[in-house]
Amino acid sequence: MNAPDIATLTDFRHELHRHPEVSGEEVETARRVAGFIETAGPDLLLTGLGGHGVAAIFAGAEPGPTLLIRSELDALPIEELSHAVYRSTIPGKGHLCGHDGHSSILAGLALELGRMRPARGRIVLLFQPAEEDGSGAAAVIADPRFDQIRPELALALHNMPGLPFGVAALDEGPFACASAGLRITLAGRTAHASMPETGLSPLQAVSRLLPALTALGSGAPLGPGFSLATVTHARMGEPTFGVAPGSAEIRVTLRAITNEDMASLMARAEALATNIANEEGLGVSFSHHDAFDACFNAPEATALLRRALTDAGVPIVTTGLPMRASEDFGRFSRICPTAMFLLGAGVDRPALHNPDYDFVDALIPIGIDVFLRAIRTTLGGSATK
């Protein structure tokens, strides 16, 4: 990719960075992405996919498989602390995970594919909404128009501070954990603070549940059998001195290395809360939030990425894999073989989701090169349409 293209893509990344939008609100981000991609002349451009998703299709002259490459549109509800001239202009929101950079890599692929289509099959560049809360991939797949872009293979990347710059982490098998948020609501009866015995307080249930939920984690190393339960919030009654509490809420994030282990962990957490609530004479109800499938690197998709990385001269390690964190890309494993890799942003960079994090622009050409090699290996190349 030439220097003017890289400069254009860097400016585009900075424009996205200035205007972050969180999950489900990516209206202007999608508009900017669609406007840029349209200049590359895709054969089909879908907007409003699964909410605010954008998908561009570049078709070859001959029949063949459909290869999907995914990036994300959404930012985070975190105030950016940065001195960059392109820092966020939206209070309380920032591109502090690098989705602006991932989308710029796909924008670069669009420029290249606009000049040289694949020889066969189709490339789908998917800009997915609502990755951060785990709802976007499911919404895209549920959209009736998804059949127009249904792939036989899907690839993705994520930048990773802490990994040496330009080094890729890739391995076959589990890539990122399944996870879900469980909200537990306990219902008792309030009372005057001077006569707590006339009410039904959730105090004892909460005091029992907090350590018991945490103990559900396996304590196993990150691998087969791993699970983790993290209490993220607890509230009991109202912030007052005159009323003994009659209700409580606990939020816990559950994660496991496989979807099956995740389902088992969720069932055990709900059974635990039900048993303790019953013993304390309380009502109990549950709701589920931010559900992520396990992210799994299939053999054939992993082999394709490994070859592309090797051909691009990118060193490959397995450091940090699988990840404790979750990735909404895992949902696409229900559709087709998938694979994802981490691309190192440097060892001394702020971590993802830190308020001073910023995507490293120099990763843009590396990401484009790797994905373009995967495309050409799978579908070949042809002259401009």
N, C-alpha and C positions, 0 to 999 in steps of 0.2 A: 504494500500500500504506500502511495506516494506521500510526500510531506504535506502538500496542500490538503489532501484528504484527512490526514491526521490532525492538522490544525482545525479543520472544519468540525471534526468529530469531538475534539477537545472543547471547542466553543459550545457545541451542542450539549456536551456533558455539563458544562458550567451553567448553561441556561436551565437545564433540568434541576441542577443543584439549587439554584436561586429560588425555585418555586416548588418546594416539596409538598406532597399531598399524601395523607395517610390512607390506610386500607379502606377501600370502598368510596373514596373521595377523589380518585385520580382523573378528574374530568379534564383539566387543563394539561396535565402531563400526557394523557392519551392524545389530546388534540395536537400537541407539539410533536409527539412521536409519529402520529399518522401523517402530519404535514411533511415531516422530513422523509419518511419512507416513500411517500407518494412521488417524490422527485426522482426516485430510483426506478420507477416504472414497473412495479410488480404486476403480475398477471391478475391478481385479485387482492384486494385490501378489505379486510373485515374490521369493523369498529363496534364498540359496545358489546364485545364478546364476554359473556359471563359477568356483566357489569360494565367495566370500562376497558376491557381487554382489547388489544389490537393484534391482528394476525396478517402477515403478508405472505403471499404464495408466489414462488418463482418456479415455473414449470419447464421441464426439459422437452425436447422434441419427441423423444421416444418414451414408451411406457416404462414404469419402474416404481420402486418403493417411494414412500413419503418419509422424509427425515425432518423431524421437528427440533428446532433449537430454541430454548426458552430463556427469556430474561424477565425481570420484574419491574413494575411501575411504581410501587408504593414506597413511601418514606416512613419515618418514625415519629411518634409524638414526644420528641425530646428536643429541648432547646439546644441549638448549635452554639458552641463556644469556639469561635474561629475568627482569625484575622484575614481570611481569604477575601479577595475583592468580590468573589462570586458566592459568598456565604449566603445562607438562607435569608430570605426576606419575609418569611412567615413566622411570627412568634410562636414558640413552643413546638415547632416542627423542623425536622432536618433529615437530609439524606445521609444518615449516619450508619448505613449498612452497605452502601455501594451499589444500590440498584440503578442509580443514574449512570454509573460506569458500565454495568452489565448491559444496559439498554443502548449505550453508545457503541459497545462492541457489536451488538446486533445491527445497529444502524450502519456500521462499517461493512458488515456482511451484505446488507441490502445494496450498498453502493457497488460492491464487487459483483454481486449476482445480477445487478442491472446491466452490467457491462458484459458479463459472460454467464449465461444460463447453464444449469447442469445439462449434461447430454441426455439424461433420462430421468424419469421420476419427478419428484417435486421437493422443494425445500420450503418449509413453513417456519417463518420467524415469528415466534409468539411472545408478545409483551404482556405478561400475566398481571392482572390486578390482585390486590389483597393477599400477597404472599405472607406478610408478617403475622396475620391473625389466622392463617390456615384455611381461609374460606375460598380463596381465589381459584385454585386449580379445580376444586369440585364444581364451582359455578361455571367455569369455562367448559368442563366436560359435560355438564348438564345442559348447556346451551344447545338448542336444536341445530345450530350451524356448525357445531363441532364436527359433525360428520363430513363437512367440507374440508377439514384439515386433519382428520384422524390419521395418526402416523403409524408406521411400522417400527420406528426407532426414534428415541428422543434423547437429546443431550443437553447439558447445562454446565455452568461453572459458577463458582463463588470466589470472590477475592478473599484473601486471608492474611491479615496482619499477624505478625509473629512467625510466619513462614518466610524463609529467605526470598528475596525478590526474584521473580521469574522462575521459581521452582514450583512444580505441580505435585500435589498430593492426590494419588489415585490408587485404588485397590478394588478388586472384585469382591462382591458381597456387601454386607451392611455398610452404609455410608453415613446415615444419620438416624437418630432414634425416633420412634413413634412417641407422641406425647399428647396430652389433653389436660385441660383444666377442669377440675371437679368443684362445683360450688355446693356446699352442704348447708342447708338451712334447718335450724332447730327451732321448734315452736313450743313454748311453755305458757306461763301466765305471769304478768307483771304484778307487783305488789308495792305498797308503801314501803319506803326504805326502813321505817321503824318497825315494820311487821313483815319481814321477808318470808316468814313461815306460812303466810296466807297465800303466797304465790307459788309458782313453779319455775325456779331459776335453772338456766342451762349451764350454770357455773361448773358443776361437777362433770357434766358431759364434755364440756370444752376442755377442762383440765385433763381429762382422760384421753380425749381424741388427739390432741396436739402431738404428744409423744408417740401414740399408737400409730397414727398415720405415717409419721416419719419412719417408724420402725418397719413399715411395709417394704421399704427399699431393701434389695437383696444384699447390698454390701459387696456384691461380686465385682470383679474388674470389668472394664468396658469391653464386653464381648458376650458370648452366649450366656443367658441367665441374668444379665445385668438388668436392674430396675432401680428407680429412684423416685421418692416421694418428697416434694418440697412444699411445705406450708408457706404460702405467699401472703396470706391476709387472714386476720381473725378479728371479729367484732362481736361485742355482746351488749345488748341493750342500747340505751341512748346516753349521750354524754351529759348526764345529770347526776345530782346527789340525792334526789328525793324519791327515785323510783328504782326498786329492785328489778333486774332485767327479766324479761319474759321471752326473749328470742336471742338467737345468735347466728352468726354466719362464719363459716370457715372456707377458705379457698386453698386448694392444694393442686399443684402441678404434678402429674404422674408421667413417667417416661420409661420406656423399655426398648430393647434392641429390635424386637419384632412386633408385628401387629397382634400376633396371637398372645404374646406375653403381656402386651399392653391391655388387651381385653381382659385377661385374667387379673391383672393388677387393678383395673377399674372395678371389676366385680368384687374383689376382696376389700377394696376401700369402701364401697357402698355397703357391703355386708357388715363390716366393722362399725360404720357409723349407725347403721340400723340397729344393731345389737345394743350398742351403748345407749342410743336414744331410747330404746324400749326399756332397758334396765332403769333408766332415769325417769321414765314416764313421760317422755317428750315426743312430740311429732317430729318427723324428719322428711325432707324432700331434697331432690337432687336436680342439678342442671349441668350440662356439659358445654365447654367452651374451647375455642382455639385448638381444635382437634387436627393433628398431623399424622398421616401415615408414616411408617418407617420408609426410609429412602434406601433403595437397594440397587447396587450396580450389577447389572446382568452381564454374563460373560461376553456375549457378542458385542454389546455396546461398549463395555470396558476395553475390549481388544481394539476397537476402532479408535477410541480416544488415546490409548497407549501408543498406537502406531502414529497418530497425528502429532502427539506431543514429541515423540522420538524424532520424527521427520523434521519438526520445527526446531529441534535442538534444545527442547525444554527438559531439564532434569526431572526425574520422577522419584518421589519418595512415598512412603505410606504413613508418615508422621501425622499424628492427630486423627487417624481414622480407625474405627468409625467415630463420629462426633457425638457428644452428648446432646448437642443442640438438635433441633428439628428443622426440616426443610419441606415446604409444600410441594416441591417437585416430586416427592414420593408418591403422590396421588396418581401421577401419570404411569406408574408401574402397573396399575390396574388395566391400562390400555395396551401397553407395548413394553418391550425391553428398554430400559433406561440406564444412563450412566451420567455421573456428575463428578467434576474434579475441583479441587481447590487450587487457586493460583496465588502464589505467595506475593504479598505486597511489601515485605521487608520486616526484619525482626524488631526494629525499634519504632514501629508505628503504633499509634493509639489503637486499642482494640475495637472491634465492631461494637456498635451501639454506645461507644463512649461519646461524650458531647463534643470532643475535639477531633473525632475521626474524620478523615477525608479520603475518598478513593484516589488511588495513584494513577494519574493520567497515562503514565508510561506503560501501563498494563493493556491499554486499548489495542495497540497493534499486535501484541502477543496473543491476546484472545482471538482476534480476527484471524490471524495466521493459523492457529490451531484448528479452529472450526472450519476454516476454508479447506484445509487439508483433509479433514474428516469428510466434508462434502464431496470433494473431488474423488476421494478414495471410494466412496459409496456410489456416487452418481455420475462421475466423470465431469467433463466440461465441454461447452460448445461455444460457438461464436455468439455475439450479441444478437438478440432478437430484433 
